Amino acid sequence: MFASRNFLFAKSAAAGGATNKLFSWGYNGFGGLGLGNTTNYSSPKQVGALINWAYPSISSTNTTLCNKTDGTLWAWGNGISGVLGLGNTTSISSPVQVGSLATWGKPTVTGGNSSLCIKTDGTLWSWGDSYYGTTAQGNTINLSSPVQVGSLTNWSKLSQSTFYTILGVKTTGTLFAWGGNYFGQIGDGTTTVRSSPVQVGALTTWANPAVGRVHSLCVKTDGTLWTWGRNNHGQLGLGDTTNRSSPVQVGALTNWSKPTGGTYFSACVKTDGTLWTWGRNNQGQLGLGNTTNYSSPKQVGALTTWSYAKCGETTMAAVKTTGELWTWGANNLGQLGQGDTVNRSSPVQVGSLNNWENPAAAGNAMLCSTT
């Protein structure tokens, strides 16, 4: 695996101006920041002059995908195993459109060098590395261009994995998983690798999935939170360090909303706007002002204005309802966007802007769009 540390964000200008700009910072060894070079940056830099960016996704191997509001899909960075979807394995440092279609939804690129995306018609497409079956094509053949997964048109949401496992929720509320499964992170009660989607149980109440390095999380429609997979640092939030190969409920609360998983740690925003973290904390990535591991969820401060959070490898980024962007955790390559390389164990605001949305973090880099 290549060690990369990046963040990406999309952001918009004031009324009457250009909308949905994209910014990136942190590690840039393969051009994953999209800035036309391989220079690291410790402060946000705008990705070209293009606008209308929507949802960025960056992998720990410095590959980036981002769709636009017009339905086009763009890729850049590390091209290993055909993960960019451009028909080759060449790395590029500036955004290039994937094909000519304008029907792409929110993409995800994994730390295992696989890419997946649901189109507006509900079909699922994949490409890149398939060593662990992450492309869901029923084999381990790499793909350098998008190929449809089966023929179904009822895919709804995908998780982003920092390694080799993917979760997908359908419009029926059913949950499916595939890829790596050595710690039971697929959730089917086994540790068998799956190269095709396997349904997790028979319930039709799954809503928001997330995957860390080798553990999984999902919130149901009733607001309950469920976790499974590896638990060596308490990342399942169950008060212990025992692995689980099937979903287990975290406590009894019913106000969980938006989960996210990192490398051996987890976070989730609740419906009341509070942010909770747990698991490994060696770099202060839990945002609790210390470096102590926790095997049960702990609230980050006392604020009730958190909107969305994203775990990186040992970092976190979160956007508030006010549009402010905050980061914390490891910062050895400037991935916190603070203009330095000093670690933070508590949330620190990035600049003074209040129009951030849709953060993406992986390894040692970040991206974010603006409104």
C-alpha positions in Angstrom: 0.0 0.0 0.0 1.1 3.5 -0.7 1.0 5.9 2.3 -1.0 9.0 1.3 -2.5 11.7 3.5 -5.0 13.9 1.8 -8.2 15.9 2.1 -10.6 17.2 -0.6 -13.5 19.6 -0.3 -15.9 21.3 -2.6 -16.9 24.9 -1.9 -19.1 27.6 -3.4 -18.7 31.3 -4.0 -21.0 34.1 -2.9 -24.3 34.8 -4.5 -23.9 35.7 -8.2 -20.5 34.1 -8.4 -19.2 30.7 -9.5 -20.4 27.7 -7.4 -19.0 24.5 -6.1 -15.3 25.0 -6.3 -13.0 22.2 -5.2 -10.1 22.5 -2.8 -7.4 20.0 -1.7 -4.4 19.7 0.5 -2.0 17.3 2.2 0.0 14.5 0.6 0.3 14.7 -3.2 2.8 12.1 -4.3 0.8 10.8 -7.2 -1.0 14.0 -8.1 -4.1 13.1 -6.1 -4.7 16.7 -5.1 -5.4 17.5 -8.8 -3.2 20.6 -8.8 -1.0 19.7 -11.8 2.0 18.7 -9.7 3.1 16.3 -7.0 3.9 19.0 -4.4 2.4 18.6 -0.8 0.4 21.5 0.5 -0.5 22.3 4.1 -3.3 24.8 3.2 -6.3 24.4 0.9 -5.5 25.0 -2.8 -8.2 25.3 -5.5 -8.3 22.5 -8.0 -8.1 24.4 -11.3 -10.7 26.9 -12.4 -13.5 24.4 -13.0 -16.7 24.7 -11.0 -19.9 22.6 -10.2 -18.0 19.9 -8.3 -20.2 17.7 -6.2 -18.9 14.7 -4.1 -15.1 14.1 -4.0 -13.6 10.8 -2.9 -9.9 10.1 -2.3 -8.1 6.9 -1.5 -5.2 6.2 0.8 -3.2 5.5 -2.3 -3.7 9.0 -3.6 -6.4 8.4 -6.2 -9.3 10.8 -6.6 -12.7 10.7 -8.1 -15.3 13.5 -8.2 -18.6 13.9 -9.9 -20.1 17.2 -11.0 -23.6 18.6 -10.7 -24.0 18.0 -14.5 -23.6 14.2 -13.9 -20.1 13.9 -15.4 -17.3 12.0 -13.6 -13.7 13.1 -13.3 -10.6 11.3 -12.1 -6.9 12.0 -11.3 -4.0 10.9 -9.2 -2.6 7.4 -8.9 -3.7 5.3 -11.8 -2.6 1.9 -10.5 -4.6 -1.1 -11.6 -6.8 1.1 -13.8 -8.5 2.7 -10.8 -9.0 6.0 -12.6 -11.3 4.3 -15.2 -9.5 5.9 -18.1 -8.5 2.7 -19.9 -4.9 2.6 -18.7 -2.8 2.6 -15.5 -1.2 6.0 -16.0 -1.1 8.5 -13.1 -2.2 12.0 -13.8 -2.1 15.2 -11.7 -5.0 17.1 -13.1 -8.7 16.2 -13.5 -9.7 14.1 -16.6 -13.2 13.2 -17.5 -14.1 9.5 -17.3 -15.8 8.8 -20.6 -18.5 11.2 -21.9 -21.6 10.1 -19.9 -23.5 12.6 -17.8 -25.4 10.0 -15.6 -22.9 9.5 -12.8 -23.8 9.9 -9.1 -21.6 10.0 -6.0 -18.4 7.9 -6.6 -16.2 6.0 -4.1 -12.6 5.0 -4.5 -11.1 2.4 -2.0 -7.7 2.1 -0.4 -7.6 -1.2 -2.3 -7.4 0.7 -5.6 -11.0 -0.1 -6.7 -13.6 2.4 -7.8 -17.4 2.2 -7.8 -20.2 4.5 -8.6 -24.0 4.3 -8.8 -25.5 6.0 -11.8 -28.7 8.1 -11.8 -30.6 5.1 -13.2 -29.7 3.0 -10.1 -27.1 0.8 -11.8 -23.8 0.0 -10.1 -20.5 0.2 -12.0 -17.0 -0.7 -10.9 -13.4 -0.7 -12.1 -9.8 -1.0 -10.9 -8.2 -3.6 -8.7 -10.2 -6.7 -8.0 -7.7 -8.8 -6.0 -10.2 -9.3 -3.2 -13.2 -9.1 -5.4 -13.8 -5.5 -4.6 -15.2 -4.7 -8.0 -18.1 -7.1 -7.4 -17.8 -8.7 -10.8 -17.5 -12.3 -9.5 -13.8 -12.6 -10.3 -10.4 -11.1 -9.5 -9.8 -9.5 -12.9 -8.6 -5.9 -12.9 -10.6 -3.4 -15.0 -9.4 -0.1 -16.4 -12.8 1.2 -17.5 -16.2 1.1 -15.8 -18.2 -2.1 -16.1 -21.7 -2.6 -14.8 -22.2 -4.9 -11.8 -25.0 -7.2 -12.7 -28.2 -5.8 -14.3 -30.1 -4.4 -11.3 -31.3 -0.8 -11.1 -32.1 -0.5 -7.5 -28.7 0.5 -5.9 -29.0 3.5 -3.6 -25.9 4.2 -1.5 -22.3 3.0 -1.2 -19.7 3.1 1.5 -16.2 4.2 1.0 -13.7 1.7 2.3 -10.1 2.5 3.4 -9.2 -1.0 2.3 -10.9 -3.8 0.4 -14.5 -4.1 1.6 -17.6 -2.3 0.2 -21.1 -2.0 1.6 -24.1 -1.1 -0.6 -27.7 -0.3 0.4 -30.5 -0.8 -2.2 -33.7 1.2 -2.6 -35.4 -1.8 -0.9 -33.5 -1.1 2.3 -31.5 -4.3 2.0 -27.8 -4.3 2.8 -25.1 -6.0 0.6 -21.4 -6.4 1.1 -18.4 -7.8 -0.8 -14.6 -7.9 -1.0 -12.2 -8.6 1.8 -13.6 -10.4 4.8 -10.7 -11.7 7.0 -12.2 -10.1 10.2 -15.9 -10.7 9.4 -16.3 -7.1 8.1 -18.8 -8.3 5.4 -21.2 -9.2 8.1 -22.5 -12.5 6.8 -21.2 -14.5 9.8 -18.1 -15.8 8.0 -14.6 -14.7 7.1 -14.9 -15.7 3.5 -13.8 -13.3 0.8 -16.8 -12.4 -1.5 -16.3 -11.3 -5.2 -20.0 -10.7 -5.7 -22.5 -8.8 -3.5 -23.8 -10.9 -0.6 -26.9 -9.8 1.4 -26.3 -9.1 5.1 -29.2 -10.8 6.8 -32.8 -10.3 5.6 -33.7 -6.9 7.0 -35.0 -4.1 4.8 -34.3 -1.3 7.2 -30.7 -0.4 6.5 -30.0 3.3 5.6 -26.5 4.7 5.9 -23.4 2.4 5.5 -19.7 3.1 6.2 -16.5 1.1 6.2 -13.3 1.6 8.0 -10.1 -0.3 7.2 -11.5 -3.7 8.2 -14.7 -2.9 10.1 -18.2 -1.9 9.1 -20.9 0.4 10.4 -24.5 1.1 9.3 -27.3 3.2 10.6 -30.9 1.8 10.2 -34.0 3.7 9.3 -35.0 3.6 13.0 -31.8 5.5 14.0 -30.0 2.6 15.6 -26.3 2.0 14.9 -24.8 -1.4 14.1 -21.1 -2.4 13.7 -19.1 -5.5 12.9 -15.7 -6.7 11.7 -12.3 -6.1 13.4 -12.3 -4.6 16.8 -8.7 -4.6 18.0 -8.8 -0.9 19.1 -12.5 -0.8 20.2 -13.6 0.6 16.8 -16.9 -1.2 16.9 -18.0 0.9 19.9 -19.2 -2.1 21.8 -17.1 -1.6 25.0 -14.7 -4.4 24.2 -12.1 -5.5 21.7 -13.7 -8.6 20.4 -14.2 -9.1 16.6 -17.8 -9.6 15.3 -18.7 -11.3 11.9 -22.4 -10.2 12.1 -23.9 -6.8 12.9 -24.3 -5.9 16.6 -26.2 -2.9 17.9 -24.2 -0.1 19.6 -26.1 0.7 22.8 -29.8 1.3 22.6 -30.0 4.9 21.2 -32.1 5.7 18.2 -30.7 9.1 17.1 -27.6 8.0 15.1 -27.4 9.5 11.6 -24.2 9.7 9.6 -21.4 7.1 10.4 -17.9 7.1 9.1 -15.0 4.7 9.5 -11.2 5.3 9.5 -8.2 3.1 10.2 -9.3 1.4 13.5 -11.5 4.2 14.6 -15.1 5.4 14.0 -17.3 8.5 14.2 -20.9 9.3 13.8 -23.1 12.5 13.7 -26.4 12.2 15.6 -29.7 13.7 14.6 -29.2 16.3 17.4 -26.1 17.6 15.7 -23.6 16.1 18.2 -20.5 14.3 17.1 -19.3 11.1 18.6 -16.0 9.2 18.1 -14.4 5.9 19.4 -11.6 3.5 18.7 -7.9 4.1 18.1 -6.6 7.5 19.1 -2.8 7.4 18.8 -2.7 10.7 16.8 -5.6 12.5 18.5 -7.9 11.5 15.7 -10.9 11.1 18.0 -10.8 14.9 18.7 -11.1 14.4 22.5 -8.1 16.4 23.5 -6.0 13.3 24.3 -4.5 10.2 22.7 -6.4 7.6 24.7 -8.3 4.8 23.0 -12.0 4.4 23.7 -14.1 1.3 23.0 -17.4 3.1 23.5 -18.6 6.3 21.8 -17.5 9.6 23.3 -18.9 13.0 22.5 -16.6 15.5 20.8 -17.1 18.7 22.9 -20.6 19.9 23.6 -21.6 21.5 20.4 -24.8 20.5 18.6 -24.0 22.1 15.2 -22.1 19.2 13.5 -23.5 18.4 10.0 -21.1 15.8 8.5 -17.8 14.1 9.4 -15.3 12.0 7.5 -12.5 9.8 8.9 -9.1 9.6 7.2 -6.3 7.2 8.1 -5.4 9.0 11.4 -7.3 12.3 10.8 -10.8 13.7 10.7 -12.6 16.5 8.9 -16.1 17.8 9.8 -18.4 20.5 8.6 -20.8 22.3 10.8 -24.3 23.5 10.0 -22.8 27.0 9.7 -20.6 25.8 6.9 -17.3 26.0 8.8 -14.7 23.3 8.3 -12.8 21.7 11.2 -10.0 19.2 11.2 -7.9 17.3 13.7 -5.5 14.3 14.2 -2.2 13.6 12.5 -0.7 16.4 10.5 2.8 15.2 9.4 2.2 16.2 5.8 -0.1 19.2 6.3 -3.3 17.2 5.9 -5.2 19.2 8.4 -5.0 22.3 6.2 -3.7 24.5 9.0 -0.6 25.8 7.2 1.7 23.7 9.4 2.6 20.1 10.3 1.5 20.1 14.0 -0.9 17.4 15.2 -4.2 18.4 16.8 -6.1 16.3 19.3 -9.1 18.7 19.3 -11.0 20.3 16.4 -9.5 23.4 14.8 -11.2 25.5 12.2 -9.6 25.6 8.7 -9.5 29.3 7.8 -12.5 31.5 8.3 -14.8 30.6 5.4 -18.3 29.3 6.1 -19.3 27.7 2.8 -17.7 24.3 3.0 -19.5 21.0 2.2 -18.8 17.4 1.3 -15.4 16.7 2.9 -13.3 13.7 1.7 -10.4 12.3 3.6 -8.1 9.3 3.2 -4.5 8.5 4.2 -2.8 11.9 4.5 -4.8 14.1 2.2 -8.2 15.9 2.1 -10.5 17.5 -0.4 -13.7 19.5 0.1 -16.1 21.4 -2.1 -17.8 24.7 -1.4 -21.3 25.9 -1.9 
